[in-house]
Amino acid sequence: MLGLAKRIRAKILQASTSEVYGDPSVHPQPESYWGNVNPIGERSCYDEGKRAAETLFMDYYKQNGVPIKILRIFNTYGPRMMPNDGRVISNFIMQALNNEKITIYGDGSQTRSFCYVDDLIDGMIKMMNSEESVIGPVNVGNPEEFTILQLAEQIIKMTGSKSELTFSPLPADDPLQRKPDITKAKQLLNWTPSTQLEEGLTKTIAYFAHLKEQK
């Protein structure tokens, strides 16, 4: 894709990820933080793949003048997620709707920040429309931080589920904290997320409930 962008002189966006920060020792995570990633861990192929992609983008920018944009996307959710994609929000909603046990890894005290899909798309459009000098990386995510336990309890409450919580061992290299520093996004893109978690979950739960009814 970088080769194509170079050939036709196109602007190209890299949808990078907060996973480049690994299990961070800096909180919240600014773009200047280099991360704490295990290069040979169970999660490393995704983390390192995204980090390598950022490197390639920067090399094409520096060597060939390709107009690039790099966004580091934090946890995103919303309607049209796949119900079996393995993400925490889709897992919890499907388990709650089916009154199944909700699986929490670790003690549930690890934190995540959840960005509604409409806010993310708005950030991506603003990034692509930004000045050519704005290449990134720029964090795009919701800085409101919730524990996994809080998320599970909120989804049970909103679905009226009879689900109970069950706890399993925390996977290797699973980040204990994840929260974006969005100072750059505010300054460079005039972007902040506007959708509160409860509002976004309401729309997402309705989508999954509709899917369930169609089966």
C-alpha positions in Angstrom: 0.0 0.0 0.0 2.9 2.4 0.7 4.3 1.5 -2.7 1.0 2.3 -4.3 0.7 5.6 -2.4 4.1 6.5 -3.6 3.4 5.7 -7.2 0.1 7.6 -7.4 1.1 10.3 -4.9 -1.8 9.5 -2.5 -2.2 10.4 1.1 -2.3 7.2 3.2 -3.5 6.6 6.8 -2.0 4.0 9.1 -4.6 2.7 11.5 -2.1 1.8 14.3 -3.0 0.8 17.8 -2.6 1.5 21.5 -1.0 -2.0 21.6 2.2 -0.4 20.5 2.5 0.8 24.1 2.4 -2.8 25.4 1.9 -3.1 29.2 2.7 0.5 29.8 4.8 1.9 32.7 3.6 5.4 31.8 0.0 6.4 32.5 -1.8 7.8 30.6 0.1 7.0 27.4 1.4 9.9 25.3 2.7 9.5 21.8 6.2 10.2 23.0 6.2 7.0 25.1 8.1 4.2 23.4 6.2 1.4 25.0 6.8 -1.8 27.0 6.3 -4.6 24.5 7.5 -8.2 24.9 8.8 -9.0 21.3 8.5 -12.8 21.8 5.3 -12.9 23.9 2.0 -14.5 23.1 0.5 -11.1 22.0 3.7 -9.9 20.2 2.8 -10.6 16.6 0.0 -8.0 16.7 1.9 -5.5 18.8 5.2 -5.7 16.8 3.3 -5.9 13.5 1.8 -2.5 14.2 5.1 -1.1 15.4 6.8 -2.3 12.3 4.1 -0.7 10.1 4.6 2.6 11.8 8.3 2.3 11.0 7.6 1.6 7.4 5.3 4.6 7.1 7.9 6.9 8.6 10.6 5.5 6.3 8.4 6.2 3.2 7.7 9.7 4.5 11.4 10.5 5.2 12.9 8.8 2.1 10.1 9.3 -0.5 8.0 12.1 0.7 4.8 10.0 0.8 2.1 12.0 2.7 1.3 9.9 5.7 -1.0 10.0 8.7 -0.5 7.7 11.7 -3.3 7.2 14.2 -2.9 5.1 17.4 -6.4 3.8 18.0 -7.5 2.8 21.5 -10.3 0.3 22.2 -13.2 1.0 19.9 -16.7 -0.5 20.0 -20.2 0.0 18.6 -22.9 -1.6 16.4 -21.7 -3.9 13.6 -19.0 -5.5 15.7 -18.8 -9.3 15.1 -20.5 -11.1 18.1 -17.6 -13.6 18.2 -14.7 -11.3 17.5 -13.2 -12.0 21.0 -13.2 -8.3 22.1 -14.3 -7.7 25.7 -17.4 -5.6 25.0 -18.8 -8.0 22.4 -18.0 -11.0 24.6 -19.7 -9.4 27.7 -22.8 -8.3 25.8 -23.3 -11.7 24.1 -22.8 -13.6 27.4 -25.2 -11.2 29.2 -27.9 -11.5 26.6 -27.6 -15.3 26.8 -27.6 -15.2 30.6 -24.3 -17.0 30.4 -21.4 -16.6 32.9 -19.4 -13.6 32.1 -15.7 -14.4 32.0 -13.3 -11.9 33.5 -9.6 -12.5 33.2 -7.6 -11.7 36.3 -9.5 -9.9 39.1 -11.1 -7.4 36.8 -9.1 -4.4 38.2 -7.2 -3.9 34.9 -8.4 -0.8 33.1 -9.4 0.1 29.6 -10.7 3.2 27.8 -13.6 2.6 25.3 -14.2 4.8 22.3 -17.5 4.7 20.4 -17.1 4.1 16.7 -18.7 7.4 15.6 -16.1 9.3 17.6 -13.2 7.3 16.1 -14.4 7.9 12.5 -14.7 11.6 13.3 -11.1 11.5 14.5 -9.9 9.6 11.4 -11.6 12.1 9.0 -10.1 15.1 10.9 -6.7 13.5 10.8 -6.9 13.0 7.0 -8.1 16.6 6.6 -5.3 18.0 8.8 -2.4 20.0 7.5 0.2 18.0 5.6 2.7 18.7 8.4 0.5 16.7 10.8 1.8 13.2 10.3 1.4 11.7 13.8 1.4 9.4 15.5 -1.7 10.8 17.2 -3.7 9.0 19.9 -7.4 8.6 19.2 -9.4 7.2 22.1 -11.6 8.0 25.0 -9.7 9.1 28.0 -12.4 7.9 30.4 -11.0 4.9 32.2 -13.0 1.9 33.5 -12.1 -1.4 35.1 -13.1 -4.5 33.4 -15.2 -5.4 36.4 -17.0 -2.1 36.1 -17.7 -2.8 32.5 -19.1 -6.2 33.2 -21.4 -4.9 36.0 -22.6 -2.1 33.8 -23.5 -4.5 30.9 -25.3 -6.9 33.3 -27.3 -3.9 34.6 -28.2 -2.5 31.2 -29.2 -5.9 29.7 -31.2 -7.0 32.8 -29.1 -10.2 32.6 -29.0 -13.0 35.1 -25.4 -13.7 34.3 -22.9 -14.3 37.1 -19.2 -13.4 37.0 -16.5 -16.0 36.7 -12.8 -15.3 37.0 -10.0 -16.9 35.0 -6.2 -16.4 35.0 -4.9 -13.2 33.4 -3.3 -14.0 29.9 0.4 -13.4 29.5 1.4 -9.8 28.8 -2.1 -8.5 29.2 -1.9 -4.7 29.8 -3.0 -3.7 33.3 -3.7 -0.1 32.3 -4.7 1.5 29.1 -5.7 5.2 28.8 -4.8 7.6 26.0 -3.3 11.0 26.5 -5.3 12.9 23.7 -3.6 16.3 24.1 -2.2 16.1 20.6 -5.6 15.2 19.1 -7.2 18.2 20.9 -4.4 20.6 19.7 -3.8 19.3 16.2 -7.2 18.0 15.2 -9.6 19.8 17.5 -10.9 16.4 18.4 -12.4 15.0 21.6 -14.8 12.0 21.9 -18.4 13.0 22.7 -20.1 9.7 23.4 -20.4 8.5 27.0 -19.9 4.8 27.7 -23.6 4.3 28.7 -24.9 5.9 25.5 -22.6 3.9 23.3 -23.4 0.7 25.2 -27.1 1.3 24.8 -26.7 1.4 21.0 -24.3 -1.6 20.9 -26.5 -3.7 23.1 -29.5 -2.9 20.9 -27.6 -4.1 17.8 -26.5 -7.4 19.4 -30.1 -8.0 20.8 -31.4 -7.5 17.2 -28.9 -10.0 15.9 -29.9 -12.5 18.5 -33.6 -12.1 17.6 -32.9 -12.8 13.9 -31.4 -16.2 14.7 
